[in-house]
Amino acid sequence: MDLMGDKAGFESSRAAAQEGARLLRLGDLDGAETPLREAAVDGERSAANNLGVLLHQSGRAHEAAEWWRIAAVAGSAPAAHALGRYCRERGDEVTAEFWLRQAAESGHASGAYALGDLLDHRGNAEAARWFLAAAEAGHREGAYRHGCVLAEREEAAGEPWFRQAAARGHRRAALRLGALLERRGESAEAGRWYLEAAEAGEARAAGALGFLLHDSGDEDGAETWWRVAAREGEGPAANALGALYARRGERQEAQRWYRAAVEAGDINGAFNLALLSAGQGRTAQAEQWYRRAAYAGHREAANALAVLLLQRGDADGAEPWFSKAAEAGSVDAAFNLGILYAGRGQEEAAGRWYRRAAEAGHAEAALQLAVGLLRSTAGGTELGRAQKWLRQAAEGGSVEGAFRLAVLLERIHGAPEQGAEPAECEHWYERAAEQGHRRAQVRLGMCAAARDDVVTAARWYRESAEAGSRNGAFNLGLLLAREGSEPEAALWWRRAAEAGHGRAALRLALLASRRGDLTEGGAWCARAMELGPAEVAERAARLRDALAQELTA
């Protein structure tokens, strides 16, 4: 046996394999092929694998697979990986799994990832094991995918793996990490990862960075990154740009970006185009955009379309859109359905939709449920349920709900007594009064007056009177008269009487008669008799008769 000759041949094959690999790395495919082929024929498995790579890059995939097979059979994990990917690309998943598993079990990181990806595509839970193996071997895509698997179970569990992948330049991992941190309130670090991903070309990260900057008050920065994302086809970013320009009053630019959002598949763009058109009085265009968004599943667009149809008298056309929006979860649409059915006298159906909206937190729907219960004659049980809904309405911001809750509480517990602390009803009267509810202002003044708090009573009577409340004007007059300011009281009674308050007219008649102005007194008596109520009209008639006797005496 010629051992020296065998050794020389071995060294020659290794040298050829190394030279071929060097030329392949330099991109010299023609120069690399000959030494690689010579070494591969001599049994160099690395050369066989590299020859497969060269042939695949040259478009000779079938021959490449043959050399990869030779190398893989000889134990080359990279060749097994390449052959597995080749088989999968051609739809032969069974053979692909065989070779990818060989590569993965040999410790090949890319092989482990590719096997995990194949198994995950099939829904096989074993994929997680191989993603982890790839990640632990430093494979960034493996780390990202392992993080995704863990995050499906518990978001925080994916964070270390997203960090590992992001640190290696994986832009989607940087985006996921940024989103995780933002939800946790760590905006500064989230912004850094969004920026890294965005600068690497991740459009969604550019959009997310824009929203983060906008929330922090940096509108210029937000605009810059939204533009980057929108130009890459990111619909939410285009829609956000449209909203930004709409707020600035730049309607043409807003319309341009809303259209870009629609073209990118974001139906919010269509909804906002409808709002923009409606704001300009272009009802026909608004309806078209509402319909487009509604047909695509935008529930608020369906509700808005229904409102538009209802406003022009097409209740039958509106109803199915309200229903579609409500069934999709639109609370406003559920409330609007309640209004629609109540208007038709279908109280039971109205109640169902009011209840659905109220249970989802709609304050005005809760108010309507309470009003319906208060109209019933079921006694104390219904009062308790009504109070529950009124409280929800009031706490949800309904001004009328706050007023009616106060009225009910006063009805149940009675008015505050002189010198007592303010009752709960006063809290709700005040909540409504501060929002300009005139009847609440009057009632709040009456509660304060009952407690002998003249200053507070005068404040609320005056506020309601100046807003046009005739009861407020009358009560303010009473308060002023009691305090000795009868001339000013007369001014407020006159305002109340001219607005149709019978008692105020009677007071003015009494004032006129006391100062001897019988003609004016008679005129106010006639006005009081006209306005009522009955006991006021009766007293005014007696006073008028007395004044008439004095005039003829």
Residue, then its C-alpha position, 0 to 999 in steps of 0.5 A: m500500500d502506497l501510504m505516502g501517495d494516499k496522504a499526498g492525495f488527501e492533502s491535495s483534495r483538502a487543498a482543493a476544497q479550501e481553495g474552492a471555498r475561498l473562491l466561492r466566498l469571493g463570488d468567483l463561481d467559475g474559478a471555484e467550481t473546478p477545485l470543488r468538483e475535484a475535491a468532492v469527487d475525491g470524497e471531501r464532504s465539505a467540498a461536496n456541500n460547497l459545490g452544491v451551494l455553487l451549483h444552486q447559486s448557478g441555477r443548477a438546483h437538481e445537481a446541487a441536491e445530488w452533491w448535498r445528498i452525497a455530503a449529507v450521507a457522509g455526515s455534513a450537517p450544513a448539507a443536510h440542512a441545505l438538502g432539507r430546505y431544497c426538498r421543502e421548497r419542492g413540497d416534499e415535506v417528509t424528505a425535508e423533515f428527515w434531512l432537517r432533523q439530521a442537521a438539527e440533531s447534529g447541532h446545526a443551528s439553522g437546521a434546528y430552526a428550519l426543522g422548527d419552522l416546518l413543524d410549526h407550519r404543521g401545528n406540531a408542538e415539537a417546533a418549540r423544542w427546535f426553536l429553543a435549540a436554535a436560539e440557544a445556539g445563537h440563531r436570531e430568527g430561532a430566538y425570535r420565534h421561540g419568544c413568539v411561542l412563549a409570548e402566546r402563553e405569557e407575554a413577559a416570558g418572550e422578552p428575554w428571547f426578543r432581546q436576544a434576537a433584537a440585539r443581533g439585529h432582528r428588526r421584528a424582534a425589536l418591534r415586539l420588544g418595543a411593543l411589550l415595553e410600551r404596554r408596560g409603561e417603559s416608553a423611553e426604552a420602547g422608543r429606542w427599540y422602535l427606532e432601531a427597528a425603524e432604521a433597519g427598515e421595519a415599517r410597522a416600527a416606524g409607525a409605532l414610533g410615530f404613535l409613541l412620539h405623538d403621545s409624548g407631545d412630539e408631533d413633528g417627530a411623529e409626523t416624520w416617522w408616520r411618513v416613513a411608515a406610510r410610504e412603505g404601505e403601513g395603513p395605520a400610519a397613513n391614517a394617523l397622518g390624515a388625522l394629523y392634517a385634518r386637525r390642522g385644517e389641511r383637508q386636501e393633505a388629510q384626504r390624500w393620506y386617508r386614501a393612502a390608508v384605504e389603499a393599504g387596506d386600513i378601513n379606518g381611512a375610509f371611515n375618516l374620509a366619510l367623516l371628512s366629507a360629512g364635515q364639508g357637507r358632502t353627504a353623498q360622498a360621506e355615504q359612499w365612504y361609510r358604506r365602503a368601511a361598513y361593508a369591510g366590517h367597520r362597526e362605527a362606520a355602520n352606525a354612522l351610516a345608519v344615523l345618516l339614513l335615519q336623518r333623511g327619514d329612511a328608518d327601514g334602511a338604517e335598522p339593519w346597519f344599526s343591527k350589524a354595528a351593534e352585533a359587532g360590538s358598537v355600544d352607540a349602535a345598540f343605544n341607537l337601536g333602542i331609540l329607534y324601537a322606542g320611537r316605534g313604540q316597541e318598548e320591549a325591543a328598545g329595552r333589550w338594546y338599551r340594556r345591552a348598551a348600558e351593560a357596556g357602559h353607555a350612560e345615556a342608555a342606562l338613563q333610558l332604562a331608569v326612565g322606563l322603570l320610573r314610568s312603571t308601577a311596580g313599586g319599590t323594587e323598580l325604584g331600586r333598579a332605577q336608582k342603580w341605572l341612574r347612578q351608573a348614568a350619573e357616574g358615566g357622565s350623563v348630566e340628566g342622569a345626575f339630575r334624575l338620580a338627585v331627584l330620586l334620592e331626595r324623593i326617597h330620603g327627603a329634603p335636607e333640613q335646616g342646619a343639616e349637612p348637605a345630603e347625597c342628593e345635593h352632590w348629584y344636583e351639583r354635578a348636573a348644575e356645574q354642567g349647566h342643567r338649569r333645573a338642577q341649579v334651581r333644586l340645588g338652590m332650594c336645598a341650600a335655602a332649606r339648610d339656611d345657606v342663603v349665599t349658596a342658594a342665591r348663587w345657584y338661583r342667579e346662575s339658573a335665572e341668567a341662563g333663562s330659568r323662570n323658576g330660578a328667577f322666581n326663587l331668586g326674587l323670593l330670596l332677595a325679597r326675604e333679605g330686604s331687596e324687594p326692588e331687585a326681587a321685582l326685576w327677577w319676578r318680572r323676568a320670570a313672569e314674562a317667561g310664563h311664570g304665574r306665581a311671579a306674575l301674582r307677586l308683581a300684582l301684589l307689589a303693584s297693588r301695595r304701592g297703589d298702582l292699581t292699573e298695573g296690578g290689574a294687568w299682572c293679575a290678568r297675566a297670573m290668571e292666564l298662566g296659572p296654576a289653578e290656585v294662583a289663578e284663583r288668588a289673582a282673580r280675587l285680587r283683581d276683583a278687589l283692585a277693580q272695586e278700589l278703582t270704581a270706589 
